[in-house]
Amino acid sequence: MSIGIFDSGIGGLTVFREISKEFPQADIYYLGDTARVPYGNKSKETVIRYSVEAANYLRSFGINALIIACNTASSYALDLLRANLDIPVIGVVEPGVETALKYTKNRKVGVIGTSATIRSNSYKSLLKKSGISVYQKACPLFVPLVEEGIVEGEIAELIVREYLDGLVEKGIDTLILGCTHYPLLKETIKKLYPHLKIVDSSQAITDFLHRENLYFEGTGKRKIYITDESENFERFKNMLVGNNIPLEKIELSRLCTL
């Protein structure tokens, strides 16, 4: 059995890595839409179209489950994909919220993400159903920071503080990393705010798959596709999941069917 994973670019590789560890026998196909990254500054309609195209491409491999490893796509396209696909479709929002509810003691939770994710209020809506006080912050510089490999040191710390000091002052005890790029800044965030419980969506998804009793047997095949050449993507792929997993560029026209 096989799993399809898609994201707008690098960030979803954190999800790919964790699922590969937890389900070593599964066949896993990853699509990074590097030609159209980021999704976070696109309209809802555009994000839905990109998501449907990515899902249709991965379906061509006969996948048994689809994981939307993109918070923006999860916020806007999850319901539509679930309604139109006959396989389990898992986003990053629900698992992240479940983990945050388990972590928080004072019921004050911070959410950071792209502008589109924060604007969608996807995390906030679910958290508020459980009576949680939610404080949100869009962090648009985090994605280019990660894409450039600046995940620690003085520059990274300055930008993290610029975005997060205000949230921490609200008294949050738990922080949801509402973008799959953000786990690459997790160590810097931990260093600056050691008291925070941090929700990493890549780990939350694997926990969710186990709780849903979704298990996958296959040959352990791994394949990664991108829609445009990207030195940063290849560098991070090698760092996160190794250089023995094949990377193939596909023409964007193979996705653009809508």
C-alpha positions in Angstrom: 0.0 0.0 0.0 1.2 3.5 -0.8 1.0 7.1 0.5 1.0 10.3 -1.5 2.2 13.5 0.0 2.2 17.0 -1.5 3.4 20.4 -0.5 4.2 23.6 -2.2 7.9 23.0 -1.7 10.5 22.0 0.9 8.5 22.0 4.1 6.6 18.9 3.5 9.8 16.9 3.5 9.6 17.1 7.3 6.3 15.1 7.0 7.9 12.8 4.4 10.8 12.1 6.8 8.6 11.3 9.8 6.2 9.0 7.9 9.1 7.2 6.3 10.5 6.4 9.8 7.1 5.3 11.1 6.0 3.3 8.1 9.2 1.9 6.6 7.4 -0.7 4.5 5.1 1.8 2.8 5.6 3.0 -0.7 5.7 6.8 -0.5 5.4 9.4 -3.3 6.1 13.0 -2.6 5.3 16.0 -4.8 6.9 19.4 -4.2 5.3 22.1 -6.3 8.4 24.2 -6.5 7.4 26.0 -9.6 4.5 27.7 -7.8 5.8 28.0 -4.2 4.7 29.5 -1.9 1.0 28.8 -1.6 0.7 31.0 1.4 0.3 34.2 -0.6 -2.2 32.8 -3.1 -6.0 33.2 -3.2 -8.2 30.5 -1.8 -9.4 29.6 -5.3 -5.8 29.3 -6.6 -4.7 27.1 -3.7 -7.7 24.8 -4.2 -6.8 24.4 -7.9 -3.2 23.7 -7.2 -4.2 21.1 -4.6 -6.6 19.3 -6.9 -3.9 19.1 -9.5 -1.4 17.8 -7.1 -3.8 15.2 -5.7 -4.8 14.0 -9.2 -1.1 13.6 -10.1 -0.4 11.5 -7.0 -3.5 9.4 -7.6 -1.9 8.2 -10.8 0.4 6.1 -8.7 -2.5 4.2 -7.1 -2.0 5.7 -3.7 -4.1 4.4 -0.8 -4.0 7.6 1.3 -3.2 11.3 0.6 -1.5 13.6 3.0 -1.7 17.3 2.4 1.6 18.4 3.9 0.8 22.1 3.5 -1.1 24.1 6.0 -2.5 26.5 3.5 -3.8 23.7 1.3 -5.1 21.9 4.3 -7.0 25.0 5.4 -8.6 25.6 2.0 -8.8 22.3 0.0 -9.2 19.5 2.6 -13.0 19.3 2.5 -13.2 19.4 -1.2 -10.5 16.7 -1.7 -12.2 14.4 0.9 -15.5 14.8 -0.9 -14.1 13.9 -4.2 -11.6 11.2 -3.5 -12.4 7.6 -2.4 -9.3 7.3 -0.2 -8.4 8.8 3.2 -7.2 12.4 2.9 -5.3 13.8 5.9 -4.4 17.4 6.4 -2.1 18.9 9.0 -4.6 21.0 10.9 -6.6 18.4 12.7 -3.6 16.4 14.0 -1.9 19.7 15.1 -5.0 20.8 17.0 -5.3 17.4 18.7 -1.7 17.5 19.9 -2.1 21.1 21.1 -5.1 20.1 23.2 -3.1 17.4 24.8 -0.1 19.7 25.5 -1.6 22.8 26.9 -2.1 23.3 30.6 -3.3 26.9 30.8 -5.4 26.6 27.7 -3.6 29.5 25.9 -2.3 28.4 22.5 -0.3 30.3 19.9 -0.6 29.6 16.2 1.9 30.7 13.6 1.7 30.2 9.9 1.6 31.8 6.4 -0.7 34.7 5.9 -3.3 32.5 4.1 -3.3 29.9 6.9 -3.8 32.5 9.6 -6.4 34.3 7.5 -8.4 31.1 7.1 -8.7 30.7 10.9 -8.6 26.9 10.4 -6.7 26.3 13.6 -8.5 28.9 15.6 -11.9 27.6 14.8 -11.1 24.1 15.9 -9.3 25.2 19.0 -12.1 27.5 20.1 -14.6 24.7 20.0 -12.6 23.3 23.0 -12.7 26.6 24.8 -9.0 27.4 24.1 -7.8 31.0 24.0 -6.0 31.4 20.7 -3.4 33.9 19.6 -2.3 33.9 16.0 0.6 35.4 14.1 1.5 35.3 10.4 5.2 34.9 9.9 5.8 35.5 6.2 9.6 35.7 6.5 10.0 32.2 8.0 9.5 30.4 4.7 12.2 32.3 2.7 14.4 32.0 5.8 14.1 28.3 5.7 14.4 28.1 2.0 17.8 29.9 2.2 19.0 27.6 5.0 19.1 30.3 7.6 17.6 28.2 10.5 19.9 29.2 13.3 22.2 32.0 14.4 21.8 35.7 14.9 19.6 36.5 11.8 17.2 33.6 12.5 17.0 34.5 16.2 16.2 38.2 15.4 13.4 37.3 13.0 12.0 34.6 15.4 11.9 37.1 18.2 10.3 39.8 16.0 7.4 37.5 15.3 7.1 35.5 18.5 7.8 37.8 21.4 4.3 39.3 21.3 2.7 35.9 21.3 4.7 34.7 24.2 3.8 37.9 26.1 0.2 36.8 25.9 1.0 33.9 28.2 0.8 31.0 25.8 2.2 27.7 26.9 1.9 25.8 23.6 2.8 26.9 20.1 1.5 25.3 16.9 4.0 25.5 14.0 1.3 26.0 11.4 3.5 25.6 8.3 5.6 22.5 7.5 8.6 24.7 6.8 8.6 25.9 10.4 9.9 22.7 12.1 13.3 23.5 10.6 13.3 26.5 12.9 12.2 24.5 15.9 15.6 24.3 17.6 15.9 28.1 17.4 12.4 28.6 18.8 13.2 26.1 21.7 16.4 27.9 22.5 14.6 31.3 22.8 11.5 30.0 24.5 12.4 26.8 26.3 9.1 26.8 28.3 6.9 26.4 25.3 5.4 23.1 24.2 5.9 23.0 20.4 3.5 21.2 18.1 5.4 20.0 15.1 2.8 19.0 12.4 5.1 16.4 10.9 5.1 14.4 14.1 1.4 15.1 14.8 0.5 13.5 11.5 2.3 10.2 12.2 0.6 10.1 15.6 -2.7 10.7 13.9 -2.2 7.9 11.4 -1.5 5.5 14.2 -4.6 6.6 16.1 -6.7 6.1 13.0 -5.3 2.6 12.6 -3.9 3.4 9.1 -1.1 1.0 8.5 0.7 0.5 5.2 2.6 -2.5 3.8 4.6 -2.3 0.5 8.1 -2.5 -0.8 9.5 0.6 0.9 9.7 2.5 -2.3 10.4 6.2 -2.1 10.2 8.8 -4.9 10.2 12.6 -4.8 9.0 14.8 -7.6 9.3 18.5 -8.1 7.8 20.9 -10.7 10.9 23.1 -11.2 14.6 22.9 -10.6 15.5 24.0 -7.1 19.0 23.9 -5.5 17.6 24.6 -2.1 15.1 21.8 -2.4 17.8 19.3 -3.4 20.1 20.5 -0.6 17.3 20.1 2.0 16.2 16.8 0.6 19.7 15.4 1.1 19.9 16.9 4.6 16.5 15.6 5.7 15.9 12.3 4.0 19.3 11.4 2.4 20.7 11.5 -1.2 19.7 7.9 -2.0 16.1 8.8 -2.7 15.5 9.6 -6.3 14.5 13.1 -7.2 12.8 13.8 -10.5 11.6 17.0 -12.1 8.3 16.8 -13.9 6.9 19.3 -16.4 4.3 21.6 -14.7 2.0 20.9 -17.7 1.5 17.4 -16.4 -0.3 18.9 -13.4 -2.1 21.8 -15.0 -5.2 19.9 -16.2 -7.9 22.3 -14.8 
